[in-house]
């Protein structure tokens, strides 16, 4: 049974059991489900959380299913779904704090700074698997824009915008909707949409968005850089590892707000508080349009246990950011990473 039917019991409401769904209802469900990935990408940009985005899309599709018999077809199904998704996101954002990255909350610390208390997961912009938010078909230029706009830095910048401005900017500049279409979706005027877009652009222009590169699987230079990084990290060769970093590279470790900048502090941290990472194994993933790795540290009694979901930022042939998300209990299953590795590095 699909997630859509299971979530709200909607099949039971309409036809008693999933097995008795008529062909028309099954076809309608498939029509809704085909928009799940793009809606998840939209909600992820709005909410800054992969888990909240999935909840928002599930609620969107359940609401759509329940109202499908009243959908009059005055607008396209896709437009109607985005209207529902926008309202769901705006409701979820009421009274919530702005998600951020450690670099938005404080100045960099030194390697010998005490580790501060962890902040709740609602404080952080979270990574998301590319497959959950990005389609695979379409114009290569459009796909590149889509990857660019799910990067951690971009999604974090979006969180600085008031929710309706955020929706306007995503719809206009990421999804390329016309101002008239956005105005209709938000029940406002074209002039209001254009004004909101102008204010949103001005805010983002001062947000310090970086110029890290998105994943380009066929780029041999980038692939070679990542291979050298994996080799250096797994051998814990910090001379080689720091040679791959930009001189102002950063290291962050949500849920802790502490973050470091520069070769000296990153190296000192990895030889000090982070020494437990020696001997780790890395499994590749793609997260928020960027390369990443599931990091497994040596476990007591043998084998390897989850430690961090790394998201790597790259620019001009150097690594500019090492983002280690320590909430492995939620992130590793989301990214399809194993719960443990055996002594030989195989999944258990």
N, C-alpha and C positions, 0 to 999 in steps of 0.2 A: 504494500500500500504506500502511496506517495507521502512525502512530508506534508504536502498541502492538505490532503484529506485527513491525515492523522492529527494534525495540529489542532484543528478546531472542531473535530467531529462533524464536519460539514457533509460528508457523504451520508452519515446517518440521518442528518436533518433532511436531506433531499431524497434519499433512496433506500434507507434502511441499512444496507451494508455495502461495502466497497464492491463486492462481487456482483451486486445487482445494479451497479451504475449503468444507465443507458449509454449507448454509443455517443450521443450528443453531449452528455455530461462529461464523459471521458475526453472527448475532443476539446471541450471548453477548458478542462483542467490542463490539458497539454498546451493550449494557447496561452494560458497564464504562466505556466512553468517555463516556457521558452524565453521569458523576460527576466528570469531570476538572476542571472549573472549580471546583466547591465544594471538592474535595480540594486543589487548588492554593492556594485561599484559606486553608484550614486549615494546610497545610504552610508557607505564607508567614508566617503569624502565629507558628508554632512556630519557624521557622528564621531569620526576618529577612532572607532573601535570595530574590530572585525566581528566580535560577538554581538554587540549592539546592532550592527548592520544586519546580521543574519536574523536577529529577532525582529527588526523593523520590516524586513522583506517578508518574513513569515506572516506577520500581522497584516501587511499590505495584501498579500495574496489571499489570505483568509477573508478579509473584508471584501475583496473583489469577488471572490467565489460566492459569498453570501448575497452580494448585490448584483450578480451577473444578470439575473433575470430582469432587473430594473435598468440595466445599462441600455440607454436609448440609442447609442451609436452616433450621437451628435459630434463626437470627436473620436479619434482613433483609439483603439484599445490601449496602445502604448502610452498615449497622452493621459488617458484616464488613470492608468496605473501609476504614472509619475505624480499625478495630482494626489492620489491616495498616499503614496510613499512620502511625498513632501509633508503632508499633514501629520503622518505618523512621526516623522523625524522632528517636526516642530513641536509636537506634543512631548516627545522624549527629551527634548532639549530644555523644556521649561524648568527653571529652577536648578538646572545642573551647572556644575562648574566647567571651566574651559580645560579640555585636555591639552597636555603640553609634553615637551621633552625636558630632560634635566637641564639642558642648556638654556631653556626659557625661564628657569626658576631661580638660578643663582649664578655667581661667577665660578670659574673653574677652581677646584681645590688642588692641593698638593698630594703627592702619593702617600704621605704620612698622616694625612688628615683622618680623624676617626670616622668610621662608617656611620652615617646618620640613620635614623629610624626610617623604615620603609614606609612609603605612602600607598594608599589603597589603589587598586588597579584602575579605578575611575579617574585617577589623576593623569594617566598617560595615554598618549597616542600609541596605538598598538599596530604591529605589523599584520599583514593579511596575505594569504597565499594568492599568487597571481591568478590561478585558475578559478578562484571564487569570485573575482571582480573584473576580469579582463577576458573578452572574447578572443578567438583565434582567427576569425575570418574578417576580411575587410581591407580597406586601403592601408598600406604600410605606414603612411604618414599619420593616419588617424589612430592606428594602433600605437605608434610612438607617443602621440599626445596622451593617449589613455594611460600608458605606463608612466609617463612623466607626472601625471596628476594623481597617482596613488602613492607616490614616493612619500616617505615619512616627513621630509621637510615641507613639501607642498601641503600635505594634509594638515600638518601642524599650523602652517600659515593660515589655512582656511579657518581654523578654530578661533582665530582672532576676530573674525567677522561676526556681527550679529546674525542669528540664524536665517532671517529672510534675505539679507544681503548674501549670505553664503549660498543659499539656494539659487539666487539670481545669477551669481557669478558662475556656479557650476553649470547651470542650464545654458547660459549664454556662451561662455567661453570654453567649457570642456565639451559639452554635448552639442554645441552650435545650434541651439534653438533660436528662432526669431524672437525679437522683443515682443511682438504681438502674441506669440504662443505662450511666452512666459507670463505676460500680463493676464492672459485668459486663465492659465493654470493657477495663478496666485490671486485671482479676482481683484486685480488692480489695473492701473492705467499704464500705457506704454511709457509715458513721461516718468512715472514712478519707477518703472523697471530701469530705465536708462539712468536715472539719478542714483538708484541703488548700485548699479553696476559701476558708475563713476566713483562712488565713495569706496566700494570694495577694491577697485583697482588701486586707488590712492593708498589704502591701508596695506595692501600686499606689496606695493612698491617700497614701503619702508619696513618690511617685515624681516629683511635679511635673508630671503630665500637664497639657497646656495645653488651652485651649478654642477652638482654631482651628476654623473652620467647614468642613464638607465641601462638595463641589461641589454647587451647586444650579443647573442649567442655565437654569431659568426665572426666576431671581432677577435682575431687571434691574439692581439696585444693584451686585451682584457683577460682572456682566458689564461694566458701565460702568467699574468700578474696574480690571478686567483690561485693558480696551481702553485706558484712560489709561496703565496701566503699560507696555503694548507700545509705545504712541506715544512715551512719555518715554524708554524704554530704547533704541528704535531711533534716535531723534533725539539720544540721549545728553544729554537735558535733565535734569541732575541736580537742578535746583531743583524741577522738577515731580515727578521721581521720588521725591525724599525727602519731598515733601509727601504722598505716598501711603503712606508708611511710618509705622507706630506709632513713638513716640519710643524704645521699647526694642527695635525690630526687630533681628533678627540676620541675619548673612550667614555661610554656611559653604560649604566647598569640598572635600568628600571627593574624593580620598584624603588631603588635607592636614588635620591636626588643628587648624590655626589657625582661629579664628572671631572675628567682630567683633560688637559691639552698639552700636546708636545711630546717629543720623543723621550725626554728625560723622565717625566712623571709617568708616562705609560709604561716604560721599561721598569722603573722602580716599583710601580704597583704590581706588575706581573712577577717580579722577583720577591715581593713582600706579601701583602694581603692576598694577592692572586696566585701564589705559588701552587695552590692546589690544582691549577689548570695544567700543570706540567703532565705530560703523558696523555693529554686528551686526544680523542678522535673527532673528526669533523665529517658530517654528512651533508651534501649540498642540497639547498632548497632555493626557491626564488620567492622573495618576500617584498611586497609593496613595490614592484617594478625594479628591484635591485637584487644582486646576488646575496645569498645568505647561507648559513650553515647551522645544523643542529650540533651543538657541542656536547660531547659525552666525556665526563671526567672518570678517572680510575675509581672504582668502587671498592670498599672494604670487602674482602672475601673473593675478589676477582671480578673480572668483567668491567663494564663501564655503565655509568648511570647518567641520566639527563642533567645538564647543568644550565645551558643557556641557548636561546635562539639568537644567533648572531645575524645582524643585517649590516652589510658592508657598503659604505659609500665611497665612490671612486670619482676622481677628476684628474684630467691631464696625466694619466698614467700612474697615479699614486692613490693610495688609500687615504681618504680624508676623514672617515668616521668608522669606528667600531662600536656598534650598538648591540649590547648584550642584554636581551630580555630574559629575566630569570624565572618567569612564571611558566615553567616547563609543564606543570600539571595540566594547564589549559592549552598552551601553544603547541606542544609536541603532537598531541592528537590532531589538532587543527591542521597541522602541516604534514600529517601522515608519517611522522617519525616514530620509530619503535620506542617501547617503554624501557628497554634495556638492551645493551650489547654484551655478547659473551666475550670471553678472553681473546677469541680470535677476531673480534670486531663484527661478527655476524649478529643480526637481530635475534632476540630471544622472545 
